[in-house]
Amino acid sequence: MHDILSLALVVSAIALPDSINPSLILADFYLAAGPHPVRRTAVFAIAVFTVTLLGGVLIMLGLAELVRSLLPTLSSEIKYALITAGGVSLGLGGAAIWFKREALAGHRRRRARNGKAQELKGQGQSAVLMGGGIAGVELLTAFPYFAAIGIIVGSNASTPGKVVLLGIYNLVYVLPLIGISIVCAAMGPRASGFLNRIRDGALNRWPVVVAPLAVVLGFGLTVFGVLHLTGS
C-alpha cells in the first residue's frame, strides 16, 4: 500500500504540469462559449480522459511485455532509476519551456487567433470527436505521460493497480477541463466572459507557470529517486 501511495504521488507530480495543456484548454474555452456549455465541456473532458487512459493502457501493456522479455525480475533499483529518469526529463523539459517561453507564448497566441476565426464552425462539432481527436494527437508527443507509464511498468504493482495509477494520472491531467465545466455550471451565462479573461491571460503566461512547476517537481522526483537508490 505504501508503494502504491508513493507511486500515486509520483505520477500526480508528473501529471500536474502536463495538465496545463494549452491546446486542450483553449478548445474547451471555445466549447464553453457556445451552446450547452456545461454538457459540452463535460463531454469534452470525459472524451479526453477516456482516449488518453485507453492509449496509456495499450502503451503500458506493450511496454510491460518488452520489459518482461528483457528483465524477467524487476528490482526496486529499476523502479527508482525510472523515477529519477522521469524527474530529470521533467526538469529538463521545464527548463526548455522557460528558455523558449516567449516563442511558445507567441505561437499559442497565433493559434488562438486562427482558431477564433473558426470558432462558430468549431461550435458545431461534436465535443466527443473534438476531445478524442485532440487527445489522440497530444498522445503522440506526450513525453511526461510516457515517463509516468515507464515508472508504472517498472513498479511491483498488480495489473489492476497499474491501471488505477494510470487513471490517477489522467484524472490530474483533466483537472483544468473539469474546472472549466464547474465554472460553467456555477456561473451560467457569466462564465463565458470570465473564462475569456482567463484564456487571454493564459496565452501570455502559461510558459511562466508551467516551466517553474515542471522544474520544481522534476527536481523533487529526482531527489526522491536518488535518495532511494543510494539508500537501497
Phi and psi in degrees as GROMACS dihedral restraints (atoms count N, CA, C in turn):
[ dihedral_restraints ]
;  ai    aj    ak    al  type     phi  dphi    fc
    3     4     5     6     1   -61.2    20    10
    4     5     6     7     1   -41.5    20    10
    6     7     8     9     1   -63.8    20    10
    7     8     9    10     1   -40.6    20    10
    9    10    11    12     1   -63.3    20    10
   10    11    12    13     1   -43.2    20    10
   12    13    14    15     1   -64.0    20    10
   13    14    15    16     1   -40.8    20    10
   15    16    17    18     1   -62.7    20    10
   16    17    18    19     1   -44.2    20    10
   18    19    20    21     1   -66.1    20    10
   19    20    21    22     1   -37.0    20    10
   21    22    23    24     1   -61.4    20    10
   22    23    24    25     1   -41.0    20    10
   24    25    26    27     1   -66.5    20    10
   25    26    27    28     1   -39.1    20    10
   27    28    29    30     1   -63.7    20    10
   28    29    30    31     1   -50.8    20    10
   30    31    32    33     1   -67.4    20    10
   31    32    33    34     1   -32.0    20    10
   33    34    35    36     1   -66.3    20    10
   34    35    36    37     1   -39.3    20    10
   36    37    38    39     1   -64.2    20    10
   37    38    39    40     1   -36.6    20    10
   39    40    41    42     1   -72.2    20    10
   40    41    42    43     1   -37.7    20    10
   42    43    44    45     1   -72.0    20    10
   43    44    45    46     1   -28.6    20    10
   45    46    47    48     1   -60.2    20    10
   46    47    48    49     1   -53.9    20    10
   48    49    50    51     1   -67.0    20    10
   49    50    51    52     1   -30.4    20    10
   51    52    53    54     1   -66.5    20    10
   52    53    54    55     1   -24.3    20    10
   54    55    56    57     1   -71.2    20    10
   55    56    57    58     1   -20.9    20    10
   57    58    59    60     1   -83.6    20    10
   58    59    60    61     1    71.9    20    10
   60    61    62    63     1  -102.7    20    10
   61    62    63    64     1   104.6    20    10
   63    64    65    66     1   -58.0    20    10
   64    65    66    67     1   -36.7    20    10
   66    67    68    69     1   -61.6    20    10
   67    68    69    70     1   -48.2    20    10
   69    70    71    72     1   -69.1    20    10
   70    71    72    73     1   -43.2    20    10
   72    73    74    75     1   -68.0    20    10
   73    74    75    76     1   -41.6    20    10
   75    76    77    78     1   -65.2    20    10
   76    77    78    79     1   -40.2    20    10
   78    79    80    81     1   -61.9    20    10
   79    80    81    82     1   -39.7    20    10
   81    82    83    84     1   -68.3    20    10
   82    83    84    85     1   -35.1    20    10
   84    85    86    87     1   -59.9    20    10
   85    86    87    88     1   -41.8    20    10
   87    88    89    90     1   -66.7    20    10
   88    89    90    91     1   -38.0    20    10
   90    91    92    93     1   -64.1    20    10
   91    92    93    94     1   -36.9    20    10
   93    94    95    96     1   -66.5    20    10
   94    95    96    97     1   -24.5    20    10
   96    97    98    99     1   -85.6    20    10
   97    98    99   100     1    -7.9    20    10
   99   100   101   102     1   -98.1    20    10
  100   101   102   103     1  -166.6    20    10
  102   103   104   105     1   -70.7    20    10
  103   104   105   106     1   151.9    20    10
  105   106   107   108     1    50.2    20    10
  106   107   108   109     1    55.2    20    10
  108   109   110   111     1   -63.0    20    10
  109   110   111   112     1   -38.4    20    10
  111   112   113   114     1   -64.9    20    10
  112   113   114   115     1   -48.9    20    10
  114   115   116   117     1   -64.0    20    10
  115   116   117   118     1   -44.9    20    10
  117   118   119   120     1   -71.4    20    10
  118   119   120   121     1   -38.9    20    10
  120   121   122   123     1   -69.3    20    10
  121   122   123   124     1   -34.7    20    10
  123   124   125   126     1   -67.1    20    10
  124   125   126   127     1   -43.3    20    10
  126   127   128   129     1   -63.4    20    10
  127   128   129   130     1   -39.1    20    10
  129   130   131   132     1   -59.8    20    10
  130   131   132   133     1   -47.7    20    10
  132   133   134   135     1   -62.3    20    10
  133   134   135   136     1   -42.2    20    10
  135   136   137   138     1   -64.4    20    10
  136   137   138   139     1   -40.8    20    10
  138   139   140   141     1   -64.2    20    10
  139   140   141   142     1   -43.2    20    10
  141   142   143   144     1   -61.8    20    10
  142   143   144   145     1   -46.9    20    10
  144   145   146   147     1   -58.7    20    10
  145   146   147   148     1   -47.1    20    10
  147   148   149   150     1   -65.5    20    10
  148   149   150   151     1   -48.2    20    10
  150   151   152   153     1   -64.7    20    10
  151   152   153   154     1   -43.2    20    10
  153   154   155   156     1   -68.3    20    10
  154   155   156   157     1   -39.0    20    10
  156   157   158   159     1   -66.0    20    10
  157   158   159   160     1   -47.6    20    10
  159   160   161   162     1   -62.9    20    10
  160   161   162   163     1   -40.6    20    10
  162   163   164   165     1   -62.1    20    10
  163   164   165   166     1   -40.5    20    10
  165   166   167   168     1   -64.4    20    10
  166   167   168   169     1   -39.8    20    10
  168   169   170   171     1   -63.2    20    10
  169   170   171   172     1   -44.3    20    10
  171   172   173   174     1   -63.5    20    10
  172   173   174   175     1   -43.2    20    10
  174   175   176   177     1   -63.8    20    10
  175   176   177   178     1   -42.4    20    10
  177   178   179   180     1   -61.8    20    10
  178   179   180   181     1   -43.8    20    10
  180   181   182   183     1   -64.3    20    10
  181   182   183   184     1   -42.2    20    10
  183   184   185   186     1   -67.7    20    10
  184   185   186   187     1   -41.5    20    10
  186   187   188   189     1   -67.8    20    10
  187   188   189   190     1   -37.6    20    10
  189   190   191   192     1   -63.2    20    10
  190   191   192   193     1   -39.8    20    10
  192   193   194   195     1   -63.9    20    10
  193   194   195   196     1   -40.6    20    10
  195   196   197   198     1   -65.3    20    10
  196   197   198   199     1   -44.8    20    10
  198   199   200   201     1   -64.1    20    10
  199   200   201   202     1   -41.6    20    10
  201   202   203   204     1   -63.1    20    10
  202   203   204   205     1   -35.6    20    10
  204   205   206   207     1   -70.5    20    10
  205   206   207   208     1   -29.6    20    10
  207   208   209   210     1   -89.7    20    10
  208   209   210   211     1   -37.2    20    10
  210   211   212   213     1  -133.4    20    10
  211   212   213   214     1    91.3    20    10
  213   214   215   216     1   -55.9    20    10
  214   215   216   217     1   -36.1    20    10
  216   217   218   219     1  -120.0    20    10
  217   218   219   220     1   113.7    20    10
  219   220   221   222     1   -83.5    20    10
  220   221   222   223     1   123.2    20    10
  222   223   224   225     1   -93.9    20    10
  223   224   225   226     1   166.6    20    10
  225   226   227   228     1   -65.2    20    10
  226   227   228   229     1   -30.0    20    10
  228   229   230   231     1   -60.9    20    10
  229   230   231   232     1   -39.9    20    10
  231   232   233   234     1   -65.2    20    10
  232   233   234   235     1   -42.5    20    10
  234   235   236   237     1   -59.9    20    10
  235   236   237   238     1   -47.7    20    10
  237   238   239   240     1   -74.4    20    10
  238   239   240   241     1   -26.8    20    10
  240   241   242   243     1   -66.3    20    10
  241   242   243   244     1   -39.3    20    10
  243   244   245   246     1   -65.8    20    10
  244   245   246   247     1   -39.7    20    10
  246   247   248   249     1   -63.5    20    10
  247   248   249   250     1   -43.3    20    10
  249   250   251   252     1   -61.3    20    10
  250   251   252   253     1   -45.3    20    10
  252   253   254   255     1   -62.6    20    10
  253   254   255   256     1   -40.0    20    10
  255   256   257   258     1   -63.4    20    10
  256   257   258   259     1   -40.2    20    10
  258   259   260   261     1   -64.4    20    10
  259   260   261   262     1   -43.9    20    10
  261   262   263   264     1   -62.4    20    10
  262   263   264   265     1   -44.2    20    10
  264   265   266   267     1   -62.6    20    10
  265   266   267   268     1   -42.0    20    10
  267   268   269   270     1   -64.4    20    10
  268   269   270   271     1   -43.7    20    10
  270   271   272   273     1   -63.9    20    10
  271   272   273   274     1   -42.9    20    10
  273   274   275   276     1   -65.7    20    10
  274   275   276   277     1   -38.3    20    10
  276   277   278   279     1   -62.5    20    10
  277   278   279   280     1   -41.5    20    10
  279   280   281   282     1   -62.7    20    10
  280   281   282   283     1   -41.5    20    10
  282   283   284   285     1   -63.9    20    10
  283   284   285   286     1   -39.8    20    10
  285   286   287   288     1   -64.5    20    10
  286   287   288   289     1   -40.6    20    10
  288   289   290   291     1   -62.8    20    10
  289   290   291   292     1   -40.2    20    10
  291   292   293   294     1   -63.3    20    10
  292   293   294   295     1   -45.6    20    10
  294   295   296   297     1   -69.7    20    10
  295   296   297   298     1   -24.6    20    10
  297   298   299   300     1  -105.2    20    10
  298   299   300   301     1    17.7    20    10
  300   301   302   303     1   -60.6    20    10
  301   302   303   304     1   -40.0    20    10
  303   304   305   306     1   -69.1    20    10
  304   305   306   307     1   -42.3    20    10
  306   307   308   309     1   -66.1    20    10
  307   308   309   310     1   -40.9    20    10
  309   310   311   312     1   -65.9    20    10
  310   311   312   313     1   -42.4    20    10
  312   313   314   315     1   -64.2    20    10
  313   314   315   316     1   -41.8    20    10
  315   316   317   318     1   -64.0    20    10
  316   317   318   319     1   -38.5    20    10
  318   319   320   321     1   -62.8    20    10
  319   320   321   322     1   -43.1    20    10
  321   322   323   324     1   -66.9    20    10
  322   323   324   325     1   -36.9    20    10
  324   325   326   327     1   -63.4    20    10
  325   326   327   328     1   -41.2    20    10
  327   328   329   330     1   -65.4    20    10
  328   329   330   331     1   -41.8    20    10
  330   331   332   333     1   -64.6    20    10
  331   332   333   334     1   -37.0    20    10
  333   334   335   336     1   -66.4    20    10
  334   335   336   337     1   -40.4    20    10
  336   337   338   339     1   -64.1    20    10
  337   338   339   340     1   -41.6    20    10
  339   340   341   342     1   -65.1    20    10
  340   341   342   343     1   -40.0    20    10
  342   343   344   345     1   -68.7    20    10
  343   344   345   346     1   -33.6    20    10
  345   346   347   348     1   -66.0    20    10
  346   347   348   349     1   -33.5    20    10
  348   349   350   351     1   -65.2    20    10
  349   350   351   352     1   -24.0    20    10
  351   352   353   354     1  -108.4    20    10
  352   353   354   355     1    18.9    20    10
  354   355   356   357     1   -61.1    20    10
  355   356   357   358     1   -44.8    20    10
  357   358   359   360     1   -63.5    20    10
  358   359   360   361     1   -37.4    20    10
  360   361   362   363     1   -66.0    20    10
  361   362   363   364     1   -41.9    20    10
  363   364   365   366     1   -64.9    20    10
  364   365   366   367     1   -30.6    20    10
  366   367   368   369     1   -67.8    20    10
  367   368   369   370     1   -20.4    20    10
  369   370   371   372     1   -84.6    20    10
  370   371   372   373     1    -8.1    20    10
  372   373   374   375     1   -75.4    20    10
  373   374   375   376     1   157.3    20    10
  375   376   377   378     1   -70.7    20    10
  376   377   378   379     1   131.7    20    10
  378   379   380   381     1   -64.0    20    10
  379   380   381   382     1   -31.6    20    10
  381   382   383   384     1   -64.9    20    10
  382   383   384   385     1   -49.2    20    10
  384   385   386   387     1   -65.5    20    10
  385   386   387   388     1   -39.3    20    10
  387   388   389   390     1   -64.4    20    10
  388   389   390   391     1   -49.0    20    10
  390   391   392   393     1   -63.6    20    10
  391   392   393   394     1   -46.2    20    10
  393   394   395   396     1   -65.7    20    10
  394   395   396   397     1   -39.5    20    10
  396   397   398   399     1   -66.6    20    10
  397   398   399   400     1   -47.4    20    10
  399   400   401   402     1   -64.9    20    10
  400   401   402   403     1   -42.5    20    10
  402   403   404   405     1   -62.4    20    10
  403   404   405   406     1   -38.8    20    10
  405   406   407   408     1   -64.0    20    10
  406   407   408   409     1   -42.0    20    10
  408   409   410   411     1   -66.8    20    10
  409   410   411   412     1   -44.4    20    10
  411   412   413   414     1   -62.1    20    10
  412   413   414   415     1   -32.1    20    10
  414   415   416   417     1   -62.7    20    10
  415   416   417   418     1   -28.5    20    10
  417   418   419   420     1   -66.0    20    10
  418   419   420   421     1   -26.7    20    10
  420   421   422   423     1  -122.6    20    10
  421   422   423   424     1    27.6    20    10
  423   424   425   426     1   -85.7    20    10
  424   425   426   427     1    71.7    20    10
  426   427   428   429     1   -63.8    20    10
  427   428   429   430     1   -39.1    20    10
  429   430   431   432     1   -60.7    20    10
  430   431   432   433     1   -38.0    20    10
  432   433   434   435     1   -64.2    20    10
  433   434   435   436     1   -42.5    20    10
  435   436   437   438     1   -61.0    20    10
  436   437   438   439     1   -40.0    20    10
  438   439   440   441     1   -63.4    20    10
  439   440   441   442     1   -42.4    20    10
  441   442   443   444     1   -64.3    20    10
  442   443   444   445     1   -41.0    20    10
  444   445   446   447     1   -62.5    20    10
  445   446   447   448     1   -41.6    20    10
  447   448   449   450     1   -60.7    20    10
  448   449   450   451     1   -40.6    20    10
  450   451   452   453     1   -65.2    20    10
  451   452   453   454     1   -42.9    20    10
  453   454   455   456     1   -64.7    20    10
  454   455   456   457     1   -43.4    20    10
  456   457   458   459     1   -62.6    20    10
  457   458   459   460     1   -37.6    20    10
  459   460   461   462     1   -76.9    20    10
  460   461   462   463     1    -4.0    20    10
  462   463   464   465     1   -83.9    20    10
  463   464   465   466     1   170.5    20    10
  465   466   467   468     1   -95.4    20    10
  466   467   468   469     1    12.9    20    10
  468   469   470   471     1   -67.4    20    10
  469   470   471   472     1   152.4    20    10
  471   472   473   474     1   -68.9    20    10
  472   473   474   475     1   167.3    20    10
  474   475   476   477     1   -59.0    20    10
  475   476   477   478     1   -46.1    20    10
  477   478   479   480     1   -60.6    20    10
  478   479   480   481     1   -37.6    20    10
  480   481   482   483     1   -63.4    20    10
  481   482   483   484     1   -37.9    20    10
  483   484   485   486     1   -66.7    20    10
  484   485   486   487     1   -38.4    20    10
  486   487   488   489     1   -65.1    20    10
  487   488   489   490     1   -39.3    20    10
  489   490   491   492     1   -62.3    20    10
  490   491   492   493     1   -41.6    20    10
  492   493   494   495     1   -62.8    20    10
  493   494   495   496     1   -39.8    20    10
  495   496   497   498     1   -62.9    20    10
  496   497   498   499     1   -39.9    20    10
  498   499   500   501     1   -62.2    20    10
  499   500   501   502     1   -39.2    20    10
  501   502   503   504     1   -63.4    20    10
  502   503   504   505     1   -44.3    20    10
  504   505   506   507     1   -56.2    20    10
  505   506   507   508     1   -48.8    20    10
  507   508   509   510     1   -70.9    20    10
  508   509   510   511     1   -29.7    20    10
  510   511   512   513     1   -64.6    20    10
  511   512   513   514     1   -44.4    20    10
  513   514   515   516     1   -64.5    20    10
  514   515   516   517     1   -38.9    20    10
  516   517   518   519     1   -59.8    20    10
  517   518   519   520     1   -36.7    20    10
  519   520   521   522     1   -97.4    20    10
  520   521   522   523     1     8.1    20    10
  522   523   524   525     1   -55.5    20    10
  523   524   525   526     1   -43.5    20    10
  525   526   527   528     1   -60.6    20    10
  526   527   528   529     1   -35.7    20    10
  528   529   530   531     1   -69.4    20    10
  529   530   531   532     1   -39.2    20    10
  531   532   533   534     1   -63.5    20    10
  532   533   534   535     1   -39.9    20    10
  534   535   536   537     1   -60.6    20    10
  535   536   537   538     1   -39.6    20    10
  537   538   539   540     1   -63.6    20    10
  538   539   540   541     1   -42.2    20    10
  540   541   542   543     1   -61.7    20    10
  541   542   543   544     1   -41.2    20    10
  543   544   545   546     1   -64.5    20    10
  544   545   546   547     1   -41.4    20    10
  546   547   548   549     1   -62.7    20    10
  547   548   549   550     1   -43.0    20    10
  549   550   551   552     1   -61.1    20    10
  550   551   552   553     1   -41.8    20    10
  552   553   554   555     1   -69.5    20    10
  553   554   555   556     1   -38.2    20    10
  555   556   557   558     1   -79.9    20    10
  556   557   558   559     1   -35.4    20    10
  558   559   560   561     1  -100.2    20    10
  559   560   561   562     1   -15.7    20    10
  561   562   563   564     1    63.3    20    10
  562   563   564   565     1  -133.9    20    10
  564   565   566   567     1   -62.4    20    10
  565   566   567   568     1   -22.4    20    10
  567   568   569   570     1   -76.6    20    10
  568   569   570   571     1   -12.2    20    10
  570   571   572   573     1   -63.9    20    10
  571   572   573   574     1   -36.6    20    10
  573   574   575   576     1   -59.8    20    10
  574   575   576   577     1   -48.8    20    10
  576   577   578   579     1   -63.8    20    10
  577   578   579   580     1   -40.4    20    10
  579   580   581   582     1   -63.2    20    10
  580   581   582   583     1   -45.3    20    10
  582   583   584   585     1   -69.2    20    10
  583   584   585   586     1   -33.3    20    10
  585   586   587   588     1   -63.1    20    10
  586   587   588   589     1   -38.6    20    10
  588   589   590   591     1   -65.9    20    10
  589   590   591   592     1   -40.8    20    10
  591   592   593   594     1   -63.7    20    10
  592   593   594   595     1   -42.6    20    10
  594   595   596   597     1   -59.5    20    10
  595   596   597   598     1   -46.7    20    10
  597   598   599   600     1   -62.2    20    10
  598   599   600   601     1   -39.4    20    10
  600   601   602   603     1   -68.4    20    10
  601   602   603   604     1   -39.2    20    10
  603   604   605   606     1   -65.5    20    10
  604   605   606   607     1   -36.3    20    10
  606   607   608   609     1   -61.0    20    10
  607   608   609   610     1   -33.5    20    10
  609   610   611   612     1   -88.1    20    10
  610   611   612   613     1   -27.2    20    10
  612   613   614   615     1  -117.5    20    10
  613   614   615   616     1    -3.3    20    10
  615   616   617   618     1   -59.8    20    10
  616   617   618   619     1   -37.9    20    10
  618   619   620   621     1   -65.0    20    10
  619   620   621   622     1   -32.7    20    10
  621   622   623   624     1   -68.7    20    10
  622   623   624   625     1   -26.4    20    10
  624   625   626   627     1   -84.0    20    10
  625   626   627   628     1   -47.8    20    10
  627   628   629   630     1   -68.3    20    10
  628   629   630   631     1   -43.9    20    10
  630   631   632   633     1   -60.3    20    10
  631   632   633   634     1   -54.5    20    10
  633   634   635   636     1   -62.3    20    10
  634   635   636   637     1   -37.6    20    10
  636   637   638   639     1   -61.8    20    10
  637   638   639   640     1   -44.6    20    10
  639   640   641   642     1   -64.8    20    10
  640   641   642   643     1   -40.8    20    10
  642   643   644   645     1   -64.3    20    10
  643   644   645   646     1   -46.3    20    10
  645   646   647   648     1   -63.9    20    10
  646   647   648   649     1   -47.5    20    10
  648   649   650   651     1   -66.8    20    10
  649   650   651   652     1   -38.2    20    10
  651   652   653   654     1   -62.9    20    10
  652   653   654   655     1   -42.0    20    10
  654   655   656   657     1   -62.2    20    10
  655   656   657   658     1   -43.0    20    10
  657   658   659   660     1   -62.0    20    10
  658   659   660   661     1   -43.6    20    10
  660   661   662   663     1   -65.3    20    10
  661   662   663   664     1   -39.7    20    10
  663   664   665   666     1   -63.2    20    10
  664   665   666   667     1   -46.1    20    10
  666   667   668   669     1   -61.9    20    10
  667   668   669   670     1   -43.4    20    10
  669   670   671   672     1   -57.5    20    10
  670   671   672   673     1   -47.8    20    10
  672   673   674   675     1   -66.3    20    10
  673   674   675   676     1   -43.6    20    10
  675   676   677   678     1   -65.2    20    10
  676   677   678   679     1   -42.5    20    10
  678   679   680   681     1   -61.2    20    10
  679   680   681   682     1   -40.8    20    10
  681   682   683   684     1   -72.0    20    10
  682   683   684   685     1   -34.2    20    10
  684   685   686   687     1   -67.1    20    10
  685   686   687   688     1   -44.7    20    10
  687   688   689   690     1   -74.7    20    10
  688   689   690   691     1   -23.2    20    10
  690   691   692   693     1   -92.6    20    10
  691   692   693   694     1   -10.4    20    10
